Every structure is written in C-alpha cells, then in structure tokens.
Amino acid sequence: MGKLVEMLLDKNNRPQVVAGCVQIVEAQAAKAGFIVNTAYRAATKAKPDAAAKAIDRLLPDFAAIFESHYENYLTQACDIAFDEWIEPKAYDLAEQMLSVTDELVEKSGKKTLKKTYGQLRKSAVKHVAAAVPAIARLVATYANDPTQGKHD
C-alpha cells in the first residue's frame, strides 16, 4: 500500500474522504440528467447511507487507481494542479474505476442491481469522467499537494 492510499484510508481521514466523495457523487448525479438523478434519488431514499457505504467499500480500490496516476504526476514535476494534469486522462481513469464496479456487480447475486447497472453502465463512463477532476482535487488535499489550488 502506497503513501497516498494510506493517507486516504487513515482512520482519521477516511470519513472526510468518503463524505467528500458523496458530495461529488451528489453533484454529478444532479448534473447527469433525469434517469441518473432519479436512480440516485431512489437509491438514497430507500437507503440514505447507500452512497457513503458504496464509496467506503470502493475507496481502497479507487485510492490505488488514483495513487498510480498521482505518482506519475509527481515524477513529471508538474507545475499545475493534479486535477488539471489528470483531466485529459479522465476517461481512462473512469474506465479503470468502473472496471472495479463491473467486477463487483458481476459477482453480485442481486438481479435488480445487475439489470439497473447494465442499463446505466454505458453512460456511466462520461459521468465518472466528469467527476474525476473534483475527485483529484479531493485526493490532492490529502496528499498535501503543493500545487493544490493552483489554477492559473
């Protein structure tokens, strides 16, 4: 486990990281359009902590994905913020993140989950990609990124 993963999963940071991710998910769901927003609202109405629980479950895998990109960012000695650096790679990162959820859904015995996920999966990549810069800003906050907030 790398330094960034440790920082994100640290017992003192993890609740704030999850809460920050929930805010990003909520903002993205609101922008995503009727179907995604309705599905999100229905899920959180049935289980108000559904998003937080899902993010907490996915956080170790997602943190590892971001860590590999963050390490590349650091080795390139960039003078731009991590979110700006990663934005052109957002679709690739989104696919990596969705491969984690694809695997979990595939292993699930829940038919309704599989059906709903299957219907939303094609459009999910663009919504996840749109959220990548916000997630990168959150990640950089916990990485003590010296370029955090540098948006010329």
LUMFIGU-721203 format. One record per residue: residue number from 1; x, y, z of N, C-alpha, C in turn. Coordinates in steps of 0.2 Angstrom, whole numbers, plus 5000, padded with zeros to 4 digits. Example, Ala and Ser with C-alpha at 12.3 -4.5 7.8 and 13.67 -1.06 7.14 Angstrom:
! LUMFIGU-721203
 num  n.x  n.y  n.z ca.x ca.y ca.z  c.x  c.y  c.z
   1 5066 4972 5039 5062 4978 5039 5066 4984 5039
   2 5064 4989 5035 5068 4995 5036 5064 5000 5039
END
This chain:
! LUMFIGU-721203
 num  n.x  n.y  n.z ca.x ca.y ca.z  c.x  c.y  c.z
   1 5004 4994 5000 5000 5000 5000 5005 5006 5000
   2 5003 5011 4995 5007 5017 4995 5005 5022 5000
   3 5009 5027 5000 5008 5033 5004 5001 5036 5004
   4 4999 5038 4997 4993 5041 4996 4987 5037 4998
   5 4987 5030 4997 4982 5026 4999 4981 5026 5007
   6 4987 5025 5010 4987 5026 5017 4984 5032 5020
   7 4986 5038 5017 4983 5044 5019 4975 5044 5018
   8 4973 5042 5012 4966 5042 5011 4962 5037 5015
   9 4965 5031 5017 4962 5026 5021 4963 5027 5029
  10 4967 5032 5030 4968 5033 5038 4962 5034 5041
  11 4961 5031 5047 4955 5031 5051 4953 5038 5053
  12 4958 5043 5053 4956 5050 5054 4954 5054 5048
  13 4956 5051 5042 4954 5055 5036 4948 5051 5032
  14 4948 5045 5033 4943 5041 5029 4936 5044 5029
  15 4933 5045 5035 4926 5048 5035 4926 5054 5031
  16 4931 5059 5031 4930 5065 5027 4931 5064 5020
  17 4935 5059 5018 4936 5057 5011 4930 5054 5008
  18 4927 5050 5012 4920 5047 5010 4915 5053 5009
  19 4914 5057 5014 4910 5062 5014 4911 5067 5008
  20 4917 5068 5006 4919 5072 5001 4917 5069 4994
  21 4918 5063 4994 4916 5059 4988 4908 5059 4987
  22 4905 5058 4993 4897 5058 4992 4895 5065 4989
  23 4898 5070 4992 4896 5077 4989 4898 5077 4981
  24 4903 5074 4979 4905 5074 4972 4900 5070 4968
  25 4898 5064 4971 4893 5060 4968 4886 5063 4967
  26 4884 5067 4973 4878 5070 4973 4878 5076 4968
  27 4883 5080 4967 4883 5085 4962 4883 5082 4955
  28 4887 5077 4954 4887 5074 4947 4880 5071 4945
  29 4877 5068 4950 4870 5065 4949 4865 5070 4947
  30 4866 5076 4950 4861 5082 4949 4862 5084 4942
  31 4869 5084 4940 4870 5086 4933 4869 5081 4927
  32 4868 5075 4929 4869 5069 4925 4862 5069 4920
  33 4857 5071 4922 4851 5071 4919 4846 5067 4923
  34 4840 5066 4920 4834 5064 4923 4835 5056 4926
  35 4837 5052 4921 4837 5045 4923 4842 5044 4929
  36 4848 5046 4928 4853 5045 4933 4851 5049 4940
  37 4849 5055 4939 4847 5058 4945 4841 5055 4949
  38 4836 5052 4945 4831 5049 4948 4833 5042 4951
  39 4837 5038 4948 4840 5032 4950 4844 5034 4957
  40 4848 5039 4957 4852 5041 4963 4847 5042 4969
  41 4842 5047 4967 4837 5049 4972 4833 5043 4975
  42 4831 5038 4971 4828 5032 4973 4832 5028 4977
  43 4838 5027 4975 4843 5023 4979 4844 5026 4986
  44 4845 5033 4987 4847 5036 4993 4840 5037 4997
  45 4834 5037 4994 4828 5037 4998 4827 5031 5001
  46 4828 5025 4998 4827 5018 5001 4833 5017 5006
  47 4839 5019 5005 4844 5018 5010 4848 5025 5010
  48 4847 5029 5014 4850 5036 5014 4858 5036 5015
  49 4861 5030 5017 4868 5030 5018 4871 5025 5012
  50 4867 5024 5007 4869 5019 5002 4875 5022 4998
  51 4876 5028 4997 4881 5031 4993 4888 5031 4997
  52 4887 5033 5004 4893 5033 5008 4895 5026 5009
  53 4891 5021 5010 4893 5014 5011 4896 5011 5005
  54 4894 5013 4999 4897 5011 4992 4904 5014 4992
  55 4904 5020 4993 4911 5023 4992 4916 5021 4997
  56 4913 5020 5003 4918 5017 5008 4920 5010 5006
  57 4916 5006 5003 4918 4999 5000 4923 5000 4995
  58 4922 5005 4990 4926 5005 4984 4932 5009 4985
  59 4933 5013 4991 4938 5018 4992 4945 5014 4991
  60 4946 5009 4994 4953 5006 4994 4955 5005 4986
  61 4951 5002 4982 4952 5001 4975 4953 5007 4971
  62 4948 5012 4973 4949 5018 4969 4955 5022 4971
  63 4957 5022 4978 4963 5026 4980 4969 5023 4977
  64 4969 5016 4976 4975 5013 4972 4975 5016 4965
  65 4970 5016 4962 4970 5019 4955 4972 5026 4955
  66 4970 5030 4959 4972 5037 4959 4979 5038 4961
  67 4982 5033 4966 4989 5034 4968 4993 5032 4962
  68 4992 5028 4958 4996 5026 4952 4997 5033 4947
  69 4991 5036 4947 4991 5042 4942 4995 5048 4946
  70 4994 5048 4953 4997 5053 4956 5005 5053 4957
  71 5007 5046 4957 5014 5045 4957 5017 5047 4950
  72 5013 5046 4945 5016 5048 4938 5016 5056 4938
  73 5011 5059 4940 5010 5066 4941 5017 5069 4944
  74 5018 5066 4950 5024 5069 4954 5031 5068 4950
  75 5031 5062 4947 5038 5061 4943 5039 5065 4937
  76 5033 5068 4935 5034 5073 4929 5035 5080 4932
  77 5036 5081 4938 5037 5088 4941 5033 5093 4938
  78 5027 5092 4938 5022 5097 4935 5021 5103 4940
  79 5020 5109 4936 5019 5115 4940 5011 5117 4939
  80 5007 5112 4938 5000 5113 4938 4997 5108 4943
  81 4991 5110 4945 4987 5106 4950 4986 5099 4947
  82 4985 5094 4951 4984 5087 4950 4977 5087 4946
  83 4972 5090 4947 4966 5090 4944 4967 5092 4937
  84 4971 5097 4935 4972 5099 4929 4976 5094 4925
  85 4981 5091 4928 4985 5087 4925 4981 5080 4923
  86 4977 5078 4927 4973 5072 4926 4967 5073 4921
  87 4965 5079 4920 4958 5080 4916 4959 5076 4909
  88 4964 5077 4906 4964 5074 4899 4964 5066 4900
  89 4966 5063 4905 4966 5056 4907 4959 5054 4910
  90 4954 5058 4911 4948 5057 4915 4945 5051 4912
  91 4944 5050 4905 4940 5044 4903 4944 5037 4904
  92 4950 5037 4904 4954 5031 4905 4953 5030 4913
  93 4954 5035 4917 4953 5034 4924 4946 5031 4926
  94 4941 5034 4922 4934 5032 4924 4933 5025 4922
  95 4936 5023 4916 4936 5016 4914 4939 5011 4920
  96 4945 5013 4922 4948 5009 4927 4944 5009 4934
  97 4941 5014 4936 4936 5014 4941 4930 5010 4940
  98 4927 5010 4934 4921 5006 4933 4923 4999 4932
  99 4929 4997 4930 4931 4990 4930 4930 4987 4937
 100 4931 4991 4942 4931 4989 4949 4923 4987 4950
 101 4919 4992 4948 4912 4991 4950 4909 4986 4945
 102 4912 4985 4939 4909 4980 4935 4910 4973 4938
 103 4916 4972 4941 4918 4966 4944 4913 4964 4950
 104 4912 4969 4954 4908 4968 4960 4901 4967 4958
 105 4898 4970 4953 4891 4969 4950 4891 4962 4947
 106 4896 4960 4944 4896 4953 4941 4896 4948 4946
 107 4899 4949 4952 4899 4944 4957 4893 4944 4961
 108 4889 4949 4961 4883 4950 4965 4878 4945 4962
 109 4874 4943 4967 4868 4939 4966 4862 4943 4965
 110 4862 4949 4965 4856 4953 4965 4854 4955 4958
 111 4849 4952 4956 4847 4953 4949 4845 4960 4947
 112 4841 4963 4952 4839 4970 4951 4845 4975 4950
 113 4850 4974 4954 4857 4978 4954 4860 4977 4947
 114 4860 4971 4945 4864 4969 4938 4860 4972 4933
 115 4853 4972 4933 4849 4975 4927 4850 4982 4927
 116 4849 4986 4933 4850 4993 4933 4857 4995 4931
 117 4862 4992 4934 4869 4994 4932 4870 4993 4925
 118 4868 4987 4922 4868 4986 4915 4865 4992 4911
 119 4860 4994 4913 4856 5000 4909 4860 5006 4910
 120 4863 5007 4915 4867 5014 4916 4874 5013 4914
 121 4877 5008 4914 4884 5007 4913 4887 5011 4907
 122 4884 5011 4901 4886 5014 4895 4887 5021 4896
 123 4882 5024 4899 4883 5032 4901 4887 5033 4907
 124 4888 5028 4911 4892 5030 4917 4899 5033 4916
 125 4902 5030 4911 4909 5032 4910 4910 5040 4909
 126 4905 5043 4905 4905 5050 4905 4904 5054 4911
 127 4900 5051 4915 4898 5054 4922 4904 5054 4927
 128 4907 5048 4927 4913 5047 4931 4918 5051 4929
 129 4920 5051 4922 4925 5055 4919 4924 5063 4921
 130 4918 5065 4921 4916 5072 4923 4918 5073 4930
 131 4918 5068 4934 4919 5069 4942 4926 5068 4943
 132 4930 5066 4939 4937 5064 4940 4941 5071 4943
 133 4941 5076 4939 4944 5082 4942 4942 5084 4949
 134 4936 5084 4951 4934 5085 4958 4937 5080 4963
 135 4937 5074 4961 4940 5068 4965 4947 5070 4965
 136 4951 5072 4960 4958 5073 4960 4959 5079 4965
 137 4955 5084 4965 4956 5089 4970 4956 5087 4977
 138 4951 5083 4978 4950 5080 4985 4956 5075 4987
 139 4958 5071 4982 4964 5067 4983 4970 5071 4985
 140 4971 5077 4981 4977 5081 4982 4977 5084 4989
 141 4971 5086 4991 4971 5089 4998 4974 5084 5003
 142 4973 5078 5003 4975 5073 5007 4983 5071 5006
 143 4985 5073 5000 4992 5071 4998 4996 5077 4999
 144 4993 5082 5002 4997 5088 5003 5001 5091 4997
 145 4997 5091 4992 5000 5093 4985 5001 5100 4985
 146 5008 5102 4984 5009 5109 4984 5006 5114 4979
 147 5004 5110 4973 5001 5114 4968 4993 5114 4969
 148 4990 5111 4974 4983 5111 4975 4981 5118 4975
 149 4976 5120 4971 4973 5126 4971 4976 5131 4966
 150 4981 5128 4963 4985 5132 4958 4981 5132 4951
 151 4977 5136 4950 4973 5136 4943 4974 5143 4940
 152 4979 5143 4936 4981 5149 4933 4976 5151 4927
END
